[in-house]
Amino acid sequence: IYKALDYIRSLAKPSLLTKIQLNITGGQGRGIYLRDFDQVQTSSGDICLTIKPKYLPKEANQLVTYDDQDAKIKFACRLSLICDPPVSYVQHGKFLDLCYSDRTFDIRIDPSHLKEDQVHFTELQAFDTNEINAGPLVRFPITIIKPISVNSQTYSLEFNSQTFKPSQIRRHFLQVPTGSNIAVFQITNHSSDISNKMTLHFLQLEPGRSHHTAEYVKTICLSPHETFQCYFNVQDKRTLELCLARWWSSLSIIDTSYSIKFHSILMSPSNSLHLRSSQSYERFVLENRLVNTYENINGLPVINWKFLVQTLRPNKNESKIQVLSKRDCFTDQKQIYQLILIFNLTLLKASDVQVKCPYLHELFYDSEYEGALWMCFDTNKQYLGAGDVLND
């Protein structure tokens, strides 16, 4: 407590840094994030960063005074640049003289010698040489992921003798081969008397799209000497993150081995096949862009229909708009209404049904409607289930 008090007192003297805030931008915006295989093989070249001073008025609508302008003119700061933790793959200048104007400087990143299957992180920090104890004035994070290259002959990768403690997490970063769009993951529990409950999370990041569009999540339970296998879609030339986590309440240590293999079944003219009720047939072409990945397949390919999409229209006589209660109002006291739509459907046999409204689904915070809720009843008006805009 006394050391904290002394630290606060040492920084209590007036300083222009209490009136001026520094912001740093460059690279990909708020930091540098290199993830894909092509980005981490060679040096990045010179990357320009910009430090921008910004005057902070006492009030939001305060008029600019002579003292404010005088503070901007007198502002001068000599910055010391360091990386925390210190790394050798980031090159930068040591000092930078700053006044009340934008200053640019270059850094260079060379991740070619970094270890594979690891995340490397550092932070470029700028300190005032006259007030080092005040801490960094700006921070610029730098994150580099170095993926593993898969076997160029079998397009697969194996991880043998992998032990898991309770709640232990293992991550791997893999380069998806060019032309591949399907991955097969297999895991085996080698323990003789211990069951294994694990969560699998496989993820790829695509620019401008949500991470939910390229991820696979599943919780499995493996009995002794049992093997689990799953298939999921991947994007070629993008780093695939494999995350395996053992359940937190598990007991003892288990021994496992797992592997992943990539395949290529590209469909044209589109990646998905839709057959409408008005069509009697649909022509498509399958292409394999990987070599020797189907040498053991005998006979013709087999196609299984995955979904039957049935479009429903609301019942015109039962649908209605209602005014909600007085408590259901916006901040400007504007009333909120609810739209009730009734849909009727018939199932001839037991089936798995997913209820989706394309206009509302996948939009949680950006939806034009305040909320969306569906409820399902049978012909006897017995409640069967409910859901909202989320997939699960």
matplotlib code that plots the C-alpha trace (Angstrom):
import matplotlib.pyplot as plt

x = [0.0, 2.8, 4.6, 1.4, 0.9, 4.5, 4.0, 0.8, 2.6, 5.5, 3.1, 1.0, 3.0, 1.4, 2.3, 1.2, 0.7, -2.4, -4.0, -2.8, -3.5, -1.4, -2.8, -0.9, -2.2, -0.7, -0.5, -4.0, -5.4, -5.1, -2.1, -0.5, -1.9, -0.1, -1.9, -1.8, 1.1, 2.1, 2.3, 4.9, 7.4, 9.3, 10.0, 7.0, 9.0, 8.7, 5.4, 4.5, 3.1, 1.7, 1.5, -1.2, -1.4, -4.9, -5.7, -8.2, -10.5, -12.0, -15.5, -17.0, -18.4, -15.7, -14.5, -10.9, -9.0, -5.6, -4.3, -5.3, -3.5, -0.5, -0.4, -0.3, 2.5, 4.6, 4.0, 7.3, 8.0, 10.9, 9.7, 11.7, 10.4, 10.8, 9.2, 7.7, 8.6, 11.9, 12.0, 14.4, 11.9, 10.7, 13.1, 12.3, 13.9, 14.9, 13.8, 11.3, 10.9, 7.3, 5.5, 1.9, 1.7, 1.5, 4.8, 5.4, 8.1, 8.8, 9.1, 10.0, 8.9, 10.7, 8.8, 10.6, 12.8, 10.0, 9.0, 6.0, 2.7, 3.1, 1.7, 4.2, 3.2, 4.9, 3.8, 5.6, 5.5, 6.5, 7.7, 8.4, 12.1, 11.5, 8.8, 9.5, 7.5, 4.4, 4.3, 3.8, 2.0, 1.0, 0.8, 0.9, 0.3, 2.0, 0.7, 2.2, 0.9, 3.3, 1.3, 2.5, 2.9, 1.1, 2.7, 2.7, 2.2, -0.6, -2.0, -2.3, -0.7, -0.6, -0.2, 0.7, 1.0, -0.8, -1.7, -4.5, -4.9, -8.3, -9.2, -6.1, -6.2, -4.0, -3.9, -2.4, -2.2, -2.1, -1.7, -4.6, -3.3, -4.2, -7.3, -8.6, -12.1, -12.8, -11.0, -11.3, -10.4, -9.9, -9.1, -8.6, -8.7, -5.8, -6.7, -7.9, -10.3, -10.9, -13.6, -12.7, -15.0, -13.6, -14.6, -13.4, -13.3, -11.8, -11.7, -10.6, -10.8, -12.0, -11.7, -15.0, -16.9, -18.0, -15.9, -19.0, -19.1, -15.9, -15.9, -16.8, -17.7, -18.6, -18.4, -17.7, -17.3, -14.9, -15.0, -11.8, -10.1, -12.9, -12.3, -14.2, -14.2, -15.8, -15.8, -16.0, -15.5, -12.3, -11.0, -7.7, -4.7, -6.0, -4.6, -6.8, -6.8, -7.4, -8.4, -8.9, -10.0, -10.6, -13.6, -12.9, -14.5, -12.6, -10.3, -6.8, -4.6, -5.5, -3.4, -4.7, -3.6, -5.3, -4.8, -6.3, -6.4, -7.4, -9.5, -10.7, -14.2, -15.0, -18.4, -19.2, -21.0, -21.5, -20.4, -23.9, -26.5, -30.1, -32.9, -36.2, -39.6, -39.9, -36.7, -36.4, -32.6, -29.6, -26.2, -22.9, -19.2, -17.0, -13.3, -10.4, -7.4, -5.3, -3.2, -3.8, -6.4, -9.0, -6.9, -8.6, -12.2, -13.9, -17.1, -19.0, -19.4, -22.5, -24.7, -26.9, -29.4, -28.8, -31.7, -35.2, -36.1, -39.8, -41.0, -44.0, -46.4, -48.2, -51.9, -53.6, -56.6, -54.7, -51.8, -52.1, -50.3, -50.7, -49.8, -47.6, -47.9, -46.9, -43.6, -42.6, -41.5, -38.3, -36.5, -38.5, -41.7, -42.4, -44.6, -43.4, -45.7, -45.5, -46.2, -47.7, -47.5, -49.0, -47.5, -49.0, -46.9, -47.4, -44.9, -45.6, -42.9, -40.4, -37.8, -35.3, -36.7, -34.9, -36.9, -35.3, -36.4, -33.7, -34.5, -34.0, -31.5, -27.8, -28.6, -28.4, -27.5, -28.0, -31.5, -34.2, -36.5, -36.1, -36.5, -37.7, -39.2, -40.8, -42.8, -44.0, -47.2, -48.8, -52.4, -53.6, -52.0, -49.3, -46.1, -43.1, -40.3, -39.1, -36.2, -34.9, -32.5, -29.5, -28.7, -28.6]
y = [0.0, 2.4, 1.7, 2.3, 5.6, 6.7, 5.8, 7.9, 10.9, 10.7, 11.2, 13.9, 16.8, 18.7, 17.4, 18.1, 14.3, 14.6, 16.9, 15.1, 11.5, 9.6, 7.1, 4.7, 3.2, 1.2, -2.2, -3.7, -0.9, -1.5, -3.9, -6.5, -10.0, -12.5, -15.9, -17.4, -19.5, -17.0, -14.1, -15.7, -17.2, -14.0, -10.6, -8.2, -5.3, -1.8, -1.2, 2.4, 3.3, 6.7, 8.3, 11.0, 13.4, 14.4, 17.3, 16.3, 19.2, 19.3, 19.1, 17.7, 21.0, 23.3, 26.1, 26.2, 28.8, 30.5, 28.2, 25.2, 26.4, 27.3, 23.8, 22.3, 24.6, 23.8, 20.0, 18.1, 14.6, 12.2, 8.6, 5.5, 2.5, -1.1, -4.4, -6.3, -9.1, -8.4, -10.3, -10.5, -10.7, -7.1, -4.3, -0.7, 2.6, 3.2, 6.8, 9.2, 13.0, 14.0, 17.4, 18.2, 16.7, 13.3, 11.4, 8.3, 5.6, 2.2, -1.2, -4.5, -8.0, -11.2, -14.3, -16.8, -18.3, -18.6, -22.0, -23.7, -24.5, -21.7, -18.2, -15.5, -12.2, -9.0, -5.4, -2.3, 0.3, 3.9, 5.6, 9.2, 9.3, 11.9, 9.9, 6.3, 5.4, 6.7, 3.5, 3.1, 6.0, 3.9, 0.1, -1.6, -5.4, -7.7, -11.3, -14.0, -17.5, -20.0, -22.9, -26.5, -27.7, -31.1, -34.0, -33.2, -36.8, -37.9, -34.5, -35.6, -35.0, -37.2, -36.4, -39.6, -40.2, -37.0, -37.0, -34.9, -33.8, -32.6, -29.3, -29.3, -27.6, -28.4, -26.1, -26.8, -24.5, -26.2, -25.0, -26.2, -27.5, -25.6, -27.2, -28.9, -28.2, -31.2, -32.4, -35.6, -35.6, -38.8, -39.3, -42.5, -43.1, -45.5, -45.8, -49.2, -48.2, -44.4, -42.7, -39.4, -36.4, -33.7, -30.6, -30.2, -26.7, -26.2, -22.7, -20.6, -16.9, -15.3, -11.6, -9.7, -12.7, -14.0, -16.8, -18.8, -19.4, -21.5, -23.4, -26.8, -27.4, -30.7, -32.3, -36.1, -38.9, -41.7, -45.0, -47.0, -47.9, -46.1, -44.0, -40.9, -39.5, -36.4, -34.5, -30.7, -28.1, -26.0, -23.1, -23.8, -21.5, -20.4, -21.5, -24.0, -23.9, -27.2, -26.9, -30.0, -29.5, -32.2, -31.9, -30.0, -32.6, -35.6, -37.7, -39.1, -38.7, -40.3, -41.2, -40.3, -40.0, -38.0, -37.2, -35.0, -35.6, -33.2, -34.1, -32.3, -32.7, -29.4, -29.1, -26.8, -24.6, -24.1, -25.6, -26.8, -28.6, -27.5, -29.4, -27.6, -29.3, -28.0, -29.7, -33.3, -33.4, -31.2, -31.5, -30.9, -31.7, -33.0, -32.2, -33.5, -31.1, -33.2, -36.1, -39.7, -38.9, -41.4, -44.3, -46.8, -45.9, -48.6, -48.1, -44.9, -42.0, -42.0, -38.9, -38.5, -35.7, -33.7, -31.3, -30.9, -27.3, -26.5, -22.9, -22.0, -19.1, -17.6, -18.3, -15.1, -15.5, -16.1, -13.6, -10.3, -7.2, -6.3, -3.4, -4.3, -3.0, 0.4, -0.8, -1.9, 1.5, 3.0, 5.7, 8.4, 6.7, 5.3, 2.3, -1.2, -3.6, -7.4, -9.3, -12.8, -15.2, -18.7, -21.4, -24.8, -27.9, -31.6, -34.3, -37.8, -39.5, -38.8, -36.2, -33.6, -30.1, -26.8, -23.6, -20.7, -17.3, -16.1, -12.5, -12.7, -15.5, -14.7, -11.2, -10.9, -7.3, -5.9, -7.1, -4.5, -6.1, -6.0, -9.7, -12.9, -15.9, -19.0, -21.7, -25.1, -26.8, -30.0, -30.4, -30.8, -27.4, -29.1, -27.2, -28.9, -26.4, -22.8, -20.9, -17.6, -16.2, -18.2, -21.4, -23.5]
z = [0.0, 0.9, -2.4, -4.3, -2.5, -3.2, -6.9, -7.1, -5.5, -7.9, -10.8, -9.1, -10.5, -13.5, -16.9, -20.5, -20.9, -18.6, -21.2, -24.4, -25.4, -27.9, -30.4, -32.6, -35.9, -38.7, -40.2, -40.0, -37.9, -34.2, -34.4, -36.7, -36.9, -39.2, -39.4, -42.8, -44.2, -47.0, -44.5, -42.2, -44.7, -45.6, -44.2, -44.2, -45.5, -44.0, -42.2, -41.5, -38.0, -37.1, -33.6, -33.3, -30.3, -29.3, -26.9, -24.2, -23.2, -19.7, -21.1, -24.2, -25.6, -24.2, -26.5, -27.5, -25.5, -25.7, -23.0, -25.0, -28.0, -25.9, -24.4, -27.9, -29.0, -25.9, -26.1, -26.8, -25.8, -26.5, -26.7, -26.1, -28.1, -26.8, -27.4, -24.4, -24.3, -26.2, -29.5, -32.4, -35.3, -34.9, -36.0, -35.0, -34.0, -30.4, -30.0, -31.5, -30.9, -30.9, -31.0, -31.4, -34.9, -36.5, -36.6, -38.7, -38.4, -39.9, -38.4, -40.0, -39.1, -40.1, -38.9, -41.2, -38.4, -35.8, -34.5, -36.1, -34.4, -31.9, -31.3, -30.9, -29.3, -28.4, -27.9, -29.1, -26.3, -26.2, -22.9, -22.1, -21.3, -18.6, -16.9, -17.3, -14.2, -15.8, -17.9, -21.7, -23.4, -26.4, -27.1, -30.5, -30.3, -32.8, -33.1, -35.3, -35.8, -37.6, -38.9, -39.6, -43.1, -43.7, -45.6, -49.3, -50.3, -48.0, -47.1, -43.5, -40.1, -37.0, -33.4, -31.4, -27.7, -26.6, -22.9, -21.5, -17.9, -16.6, -18.2, -20.3, -23.7, -26.7, -29.8, -33.2, -36.3, -39.7, -43.2, -45.3, -48.7, -51.9, -53.4, -50.3, -49.0, -46.7, -43.6, -41.7, -38.0, -36.1, -32.4, -30.4, -26.6, -25.8, -22.1, -21.0, -18.2, -18.4, -20.5, -22.1, -22.5, -24.7, -26.6, -30.2, -31.7, -35.2, -36.6, -39.6, -40.1, -43.3, -43.9, -43.6, -42.3, -38.9, -37.5, -37.1, -40.9, -40.8, -37.5, -36.2, -32.5, -30.9, -27.5, -27.5, -25.0, -25.8, -24.1, -23.6, -26.9, -28.8, -32.0, -33.1, -36.6, -38.1, -41.3, -41.8, -44.5, -44.7, -46.8, -48.6, -48.1, -44.7, -41.3, -39.5, -35.7, -33.9, -30.3, -28.1, -24.5, -21.9, -19.7, -16.5, -14.2, -15.7, -13.5, -14.1, -17.2, -20.5, -23.5, -26.9, -30.5, -33.2, -36.9, -39.6, -43.3, -46.1, -49.2, -52.3, -53.7, -55.5, -57.0, -59.9, -60.8, -57.0, -53.7, -52.8, -54.7, -54.6, -56.4, -56.6, -56.9, -60.4, -61.5, -62.6, -62.5, -61.9, -63.5, -61.7, -62.0, -59.2, -59.3, -57.2, -57.0, -54.7, -55.8, -54.6, -52.0, -53.2, -54.3, -52.0, -53.1, -55.2, -57.2, -57.8, -55.4, -53.2, -52.7, -49.6, -49.4, -46.2, -45.9, -47.2, -47.2, -47.0, -47.4, -45.2, -45.6, -42.6, -42.1, -43.2, -40.9, -37.7, -38.1, -36.3, -35.0, -31.3, -29.1, -26.2, -22.6, -21.4, -20.1, -23.7, -25.0, -26.4, -24.4, -26.3, -25.2, -28.7, -28.4, -29.4, -31.3, -31.8, -35.0, -34.5, -37.4, -37.4, -39.7, -40.2, -41.3, -41.4, -40.6, -42.0, -39.9, -37.2, -38.4, -37.1, -37.8, -37.8, -37.7, -39.5, -40.7, -43.2, -42.7, -38.9, -38.4, -38.1, -37.1, -33.3, -32.6, -36.1, -36.6, -37.5, -35.0, -31.2, -30.8, -32.5, -30.7, -32.2, -30.4, -31.7, -30.7, -31.9, -33.2, -29.5, -28.6, -26.5, -26.2, -28.0, -28.0, -28.6, -30.0, -31.2, -33.9, -32.7, -34.4, -31.2]

ax = plt.figure().add_subplot(projection="3d")
ax.plot(x, y, z, "-o")
ax.set_aspect("equal")
plt.show()
